[in-house]
């Protein structure tokens, strides 16, 4: 009600100011007939003075007075017509302006009633964030989300895998605490589209592993939960996702789903920077790149950021040989193929030396040098990578895994 009172008061004030401006007497332009009247009156007085001076005779003065009086009457009639026309025009203009003002005010209220939100309270930023947090705390659980999911298209049938999974289920009933069996069961249930069975097996795996469970275990479970709920990030999936990010903060899958979670919760201001950074740090073939590309402009708009997809950081081009290069390599001799491979390895080494890159690229380069028999170069690259990623344990793990064959190589 307060909004309508304030709006009505301001509208009335504006209309009042405009009406007063319309009704205020204006300094009207003097009609030409008024000047003629004054001239003719002066001529009559001049005739009297001419008679007094003896310039005009009585008959000449009578004829002059008659002619001037006739013109005086005509000028007075013209003046009266001009005044009447001015009055009619002024009244019509005022009526038109008054009707226009009324229509404008009525139209403004009608338009607001149609596209506005009458009676809706003010929503400052703090209030909106509080509403988002309240909705977030009260959002549906994983079980409710799965129950409410109307339809989920299944994956293509795979009879062989289904048969193996059925056997694995039977085995796991006898060995419920076997980590390897639980891991296989979770992966294969998810591969069949049985995401609920998959995350339940993954949850059991995490319980069995205890403190030995890695961030990847939690991230895999979160992804299965999200897929089981049709893309919805439930509170249970969020808990698994945040634990996975705590252990693996650079994991791309977890960062993508974290952005999706914030977008669903009405916090595009948190989702946008996560996706923007992930997009720039990924390679073009990463599975989350295309979903981010499809959604990030809308998320940016909702976050109040005016940016196009072309202006955002772009993923790195695909690593490794292109399809055209692979096709061309099929017709090469063994020596030419070897030369092409060495050229690609050299290109990767040069890029890492000048621009740097993710630990996966360093691990790939170490492995390629080992395959080419350049163990000394591989050892030097591994040592440099250890220095670069000294503060990133998960990256060091990749480097050490790639460099493991060097321990058995002849010195």
C-alpha positions in Angstrom: 0.0 0.0 0.0 2.8 2.4 0.8 4.2 2.0 -2.7 0.8 2.9 -4.3 0.4 5.9 -2.0 3.9 7.2 -2.9 3.4 6.6 -6.6 0.0 8.3 -6.5 1.4 11.3 -4.7 4.3 11.7 -7.1 1.9 11.3 -10.1 -0.5 13.8 -8.7 2.3 16.3 -8.1 3.6 16.0 -11.6 0.1 16.4 -13.0 -0.5 19.4 -10.8 2.7 21.1 -12.0 1.7 20.5 -15.7 -1.9 21.7 -15.2 -0.7 24.9 -13.5 1.7 25.5 -16.4 -1.2 25.0 -18.8 -3.7 27.3 -16.9 -1.2 30.1 -16.2 -2.2 33.2 -18.2 0.0 33.7 -21.1 1.0 37.1 -22.6 -1.1 36.8 -25.7 0.1 38.3 -28.9 -1.8 41.5 -29.8 -4.0 41.0 -32.9 -3.4 43.3 -35.9 -7.0 44.6 -35.6 -6.1 46.1 -32.2 -3.4 48.2 -33.8 -5.9 49.3 -36.6 -8.4 50.4 -33.9 -5.8 52.6 -32.3 -4.7 54.1 -35.7 -8.3 54.9 -36.6 -9.0 56.5 -33.2 -5.9 58.7 -33.7 -7.2 59.6 -37.2 -10.5 60.8 -35.8 -8.7 63.0 -33.3 -6.5 64.3 -36.2 -9.6 65.2 -38.2 -10.9 67.3 -35.2 -7.5 69.1 -35.0 -7.5 69.8 -38.8 -11.0 71.4 -38.5 -9.8 73.5 -35.6 -6.8 74.7 -37.6 -9.0 75.4 -40.6 -7.3 72.9 -42.8 -10.6 71.0 -43.5 -14.0 72.4 -44.2 -17.1 71.0 -42.4 -18.1 68.8 -45.4 -14.6 67.4 -45.8 -14.4 66.7 -42.1 -17.8 64.9 -42.2 -16.8 62.7 -45.1 -13.4 61.9 -43.4 -15.1 61.0 -40.1 -17.5 58.7 -41.9 -14.8 56.8 -43.8 -12.6 56.5 -40.6 -15.6 55.4 -38.5 -16.4 52.7 -41.1 -12.9 51.4 -41.0 -13.0 51.6 -37.2 -16.1 49.4 -37.0 -14.5 46.8 -39.4 -11.4 46.7 -37.3 -13.4 46.2 -34.1 -15.4 43.4 -35.7 -12.1 41.7 -36.8 -10.7 42.1 -33.3 -13.8 40.5 -31.7 -13.5 37.5 -34.1 -9.8 37.1 -33.3 -10.4 37.1 -29.5 -13.3 34.6 -29.9 -11.1 32.2 -32.0 -8.2 32.5 -29.5 -10.6 31.6 -26.7 -11.9 28.6 -28.5 -8.4 27.3 -29.5 -7.1 27.8 -25.9 -10.0 25.8 -24.4 -9.6 23.0 -26.9 -5.9 22.8 -26.3 -6.4 22.7 -22.5 -9.0 19.9 -22.9 -6.6 17.9 -25.1 -3.7 18.3 -22.8 -5.8 17.5 -19.7 -7.1 14.3 -21.4 -3.6 13.4 -22.4 -2.3 13.8 -18.9 -5.1 11.7 -17.5 -4.5 9.0 -20.1 -0.8 9.0 -19.4 -1.2 8.5 -15.7 -3.9 5.9 -16.1 -1.8 4.1 -18.7 1.2 4.1 -16.5 -0.7 2.4 -13.6 -2.3 -0.1 -16.0 1.0 -1.0 -17.6 2.6 -1.5 -14.2 -0.4 -3.6 -13.1 0.3 -5.9 -16.1 4.1 -6.2 -16.2 5.0 -5.0 -12.7 4.7 -6.7 -9.3 2.0 -4.7 -7.3 2.3 -5.4 -3.7 5.7 -7.0 -4.0 8.0 -5.8 -1.2 11.4 -4.2 -1.8 14.3 -6.7 -2.3 17.7 -5.3 -1.3 20.8 -7.4 -2.1 21.0 -8.7 1.5 17.4 -9.7 1.5 17.8 -11.5 -1.8 20.8 -13.4 -0.6 18.9 -14.4 2.6 16.0 -15.7 0.5 18.5 -17.7 -1.7 20.1 -19.2 1.4 16.7 -20.1 2.9 15.6 -21.7 -0.4 19.0 -23.5 -0.5 18.6 -24.9 3.0 15.0 -26.1 2.2 15.6 -27.6 -1.2 14.6 -31.2 -2.0 16.8 -34.0 -0.8 18.4 -36.6 -3.1 15.6 -39.1 -2.5 12.8 -36.6 -3.2 14.6 -35.3 -6.3 14.8 -38.9 -7.7 11.2 -39.6 -6.8 10.0 -36.4 -8.5 12.1 -37.0 -11.6 9.4 -37.6 -14.3 11.5 -39.4 -16.8 15.1 -40.2 -17.5 16.1 -41.6 -20.9 18.1 -44.8 -20.4 21.4 -45.7 -22.0 21.6 -48.1 -24.9 21.2 -51.7 -23.9 24.4 -53.6 -23.3 23.5 -57.2 -22.6 27.1 -58.4 -22.0 27.7 -55.7 -19.4 24.3 -56.3 -17.8 25.2 -60.0 -17.4 28.6 -59.2 -15.9 27.0 -56.7 -13.5 24.4 -59.2 -12.4 27.2 -61.6 -11.5 29.2 -58.9 -9.7 26.1 -58.1 -7.6 25.9 -61.7 -6.6 29.6 -61.7 -5.6 29.3 -58.5 -3.7 26.5 -59.9 -1.6 29.0 -62.4 -0.3 31.9 -59.8 -0.1 30.3 -56.5 0.9 33.5 -55.0 2.1 35.7 -55.7 -0.9 37.0 -52.2 -2.1 37.9 -53.4 -5.5 34.6 -55.1 -6.1 32.7 -52.1 -4.8 34.6 -49.8 -7.2 33.9 -52.1 -10.1 30.2 -52.3 -9.2 29.8 -48.6 -8.8 31.5 -47.9 -12.2 29.5 -50.5 -14.1 26.2 -49.7 -12.5 26.7 -46.1 -13.6 27.8 -47.2 -17.1 24.4 -49.0 -17.4 22.6 -45.9 -16.3 21.8 -47.3 -12.9 23.1 -44.2 -11.2 21.3 -44.7 -7.9 22.8 -48.2 -7.5 26.1 -46.8 -8.6 26.3 -44.0 -6.0 25.1 -46.4 -3.3 28.0 -48.7 -4.1 30.4 -45.8 -4.2 29.1 -44.6 -0.9 29.8 -48.0 0.6 33.2 -48.0 -1.0 34.0 -44.7 0.8 32.8 -46.1 4.1 35.1 -49.1 3.7 38.1 -47.0 2.7 37.6 -44.6 5.5 40.5 -42.1 5.7 42.0 -43.7 2.6 39.2 -42.4 0.4 40.5 -39.8 -2.1 38.8 -36.8 -3.5 38.1 -38.7 -6.7 36.0 -41.2 -4.8 33.8 -38.3 -3.5 33.6 -36.6 -6.8 32.6 -39.7 -8.6 29.8 -40.3 -6.0 28.6 -36.7 -6.4 28.5 -37.0 -10.1 26.4 -40.2 -9.9 24.0 -38.5 -7.5 23.6 -35.5 -9.8 23.0 -37.8 -12.8 20.5 -39.9 -10.8 18.6 -36.7 -10.0 18.5 -35.5 -13.6 21.2 -32.9 -13.2 20.0 -31.5 -9.9 22.6 -30.9 -7.2 21.0 -32.1 -3.9 22.3 -31.4 -0.4 23.8 -34.9 -0.3 25.5 -34.4 -3.6 26.8 -31.0 -2.5 28.3 -32.5 0.6 30.2 -35.1 -1.4 31.2 -32.5 -4.0 32.6 -30.1 -1.4 34.5 -32.9 0.2 36.0 -33.9 -3.1 37.0 -30.3 -3.9 38.6 -30.1 -0.5 40.8 -33.0 -1.4 41.1 -32.2 -5.1 40.6 -28.5 -5.6 41.8 -28.5 -9.2 39.5 -31.3 -10.4 37.6 -30.1 -13.5 34.6 -32.3 -13.0 34.1 -31.1 -9.5 34.6 -27.4 -10.4 32.0 -27.7 -13.2 29.4 -29.2 -10.9 30.2 -26.6 -8.2 29.4 -23.9 -10.7 26.2 -25.7 -11.7 25.2 -26.0 -8.0 25.6 -22.3 -7.4 23.7 -21.5 -10.6 20.8 -23.7 -9.5 20.8 -22.1 -6.0 20.4 -18.6 -7.4 24.0 -17.5 -7.0 25.2 -16.8 -10.5 27.7 -14.4 -8.9 29.5 -17.4 -7.5 28.9 -19.7 -10.5 30.3 -17.4 -13.2 33.9 -16.9 -11.9 34.2 -20.7 -11.3 33.1 -21.5 -14.9 35.1 -18.6 -16.4 38.3 -19.8 -14.8 37.7 -23.4 -15.6 37.0 -22.6 -19.2 40.3 -20.8 -19.6 42.3 -23.6 -17.8 40.8 -26.5 -19.7 41.6 -28.0 -23.0 39.1 -28.0 -25.8 38.3 -31.7 -25.5 37.4 -31.6 -21.8 33.9 -32.9 -21.3 32.7 -29.9 -19.3 33.8 -27.3 -21.9 30.7 -27.6 -24.1 28.1 -27.5 -21.3 29.9 -24.4 -19.9 29.9 -22.7 -23.4 26.1 -23.3 -23.6 25.3 -21.7 -20.3 28.0 -19.2 -19.3 26.6 -16.2 -21.1 23.2 -16.5 -19.4 24.9 -17.1 -16.0 27.1 -14.0 -16.6 24.0 -11.9 -17.5 22.3 -13.0 -14.3 25.5 -12.2 -12.4 25.4 -8.6 -13.8 28.4 -9.1 -16.1 28.0 -8.0 -19.7 30.3 -10.3 -21.6 30.1 -12.5 -24.7 31.5 -16.0 -25.1 34.2 -14.7 -27.5 35.4 -12.3 -24.8 35.9 -15.0 -22.2 39.1 -17.0 -21.7 39.2 -19.8 -24.3 40.3 -23.4 -23.7 43.6 -24.5 -25.1 43.5 -26.4 -28.5 43.3 -30.2 -28.4 46.6 -31.9 -27.5 48.2 -34.5 -29.6 48.0 -35.1 -33.4 44.9 -34.0 -35.2 42.7 -36.4 -37.2 44.3 -35.1 -40.4 47.8 -35.7 -39.1 46.9 -39.2 -38.1 45.5 -39.9 -41.5 48.6 -38.5 -43.2 50.8 -40.6 -40.9 49.2 -43.8 -42.2 50.9 -43.4 -45.6 54.3 -42.5 -44.2 57.3 -44.7 -43.9 58.5 -45.8 -40.5 61.3 -43.1 -40.6 58.8 -40.4 -41.5 56.4 -41.4 -38.7 59.3 -41.4 -36.2 60.2 -37.9 -37.4 56.6 -36.7 -37.1 56.4 -38.1 -33.5 59.7 -36.5 -32.5 58.5 -33.2 -34.0 55.3 -33.3 -31.9 57.3 -34.1 -28.7 59.6 -31.2 -29.5 56.7 -28.9 -29.9 55.2 -30.0 -26.6 58.5 -29.5 -24.9 58.9 -26.1 -26.3 55.4 -25.0 -25.3 55.9 -26.2 -21.7 59.2 -24.4 -21.6 57.9 -21.1 -22.8 54.2 -21.1 -21.7 54.0 -23.8 -19.0 51.0 -26.1 -18.8 49.0 -28.5 -16.6 50.6 -31.5 -14.9 49.0 -33.8 -17.5 51.1 -32.3 -20.2 54.3 -32.6 -18.2 53.5 -36.2 -17.5 52.8 -36.8 -21.2 56.1 -35.3 -22.2 58.0 -37.4 -19.6 56.3 -40.6 -20.9 57.0 -39.6 -24.5 60.7 -39.1 -23.8 60.9 -42.4 -22.1 59.2 -44.2 -25.1 61.7 -42.5 -27.4 64.6 -43.8 -25.2 65.6 -40.4 -24.0 65.7 -41.2 -20.3 68.2 -38.5 -19.4 65.9 -35.8 -21.0 62.9 -37.4 -19.2 64.7 -37.3 -15.9 65.5 -33.6 -16.4 61.9 -32.8 -17.3 60.6 -34.7 -14.3 62.9 -32.7 -12.0 61.8 -29.5 -13.5 58.1 -30.5 -13.1 58.7 -31.4 -9.5 59.9 -27.8 -9.0 57.0 -26.3 -10.8 54.4 -28.3 -9.0 56.1 -28.5 -5.6 53.0 -27.1 -3.8 50.4 -29.2 -5.7 50.4 -32.8 -4.3 48.0 -34.2 -6.8 50.1 -32.8 -9.7 53.3 -34.3 -8.1 51.5 -37.7 -8.0 50.9 -37.5 -11.7 54.6 -36.6 -12.3 55.9 -39.4 -10.1 53.6 -41.9 -11.8 54.9 -40.8 -15.3 58.5 -40.9 -14.1 58.3 -44.3 -12.4 59.8 -46.2 -15.3 63.0 -44.1 -14.9 63.8 -46.0 -11.7 64.2 -49.2 -13.7 66.0 -47.6 -16.6 69.7 -48.3 -17.0 71.9 -45.5 -15.8 
